[in-house]
Structure formats: C-alpha cells, structure tokens
Amino acid sequence: MTTKYKMTLIFGMRKMNYEGEYAPELLDAWDEYTMTENYEGFNEKFNKFKRDPEFSEVRLMEIAIPEAAVYGLFEVPTLEASVKPVKDPATSEKVSG
C-alpha cells in the first residue's frame, strides 16, 4: 500500500460581472500535519475567505498525493558521466578531459 500525503485545498470563486470572467482560484493549501497542529488556524483562514466580499463561493477539496512523489521533489538527482579524450578540431591532436 502506498502512503499518501493528504492536503486540504481552499478554492474560491470571485464574484463575476459576467459568466466566465474568473476561474476558481486556489487560495490556500494545508497539509494534514499542519492542520492537526493548528486546526483553529485553518478554520480562521477558511472563514476569513468565506466572509470576504470578493468571493461568491469558497470550497474545500481534499487530495491525497503519493508520499514518494512529494519527497521526490527534494531528492538530488544523480548524474553519471564519463570523460573521453577528444580531438581538437583545429589540430586533430587529442585533448585530455
């Protein structure tokens, strides 16, 4: 079983003057650990957006991302290279690498 990294996203839809003027907008994102440590802070932020007169609607979305994908963002890639002598195009002599 793959371990999942859980996120709660807060999306808002701005009040529109005409249909299609705005697209849903990501307002904030909280991971499960931050929410556990500061659930009150999350609720305050969510309610702040809900009270904001700029938005007609504010919604939550929960997503789960494979943990390996998240940790993979911080891995340093390993590069392999080999050095081979090449010829200098001007002299046709081997040049060391």
Secondary structure, 3 states (H helix, E strand, C coil): CCCEEEEEEEEEEECCCCCCCCCCEEEEEEEHHHHHHCHHHHHHHHHHHHHCCCEEEEEEEEEEEEHHHHHHCCCCCCCCCCCCCEECCCCCCEECC
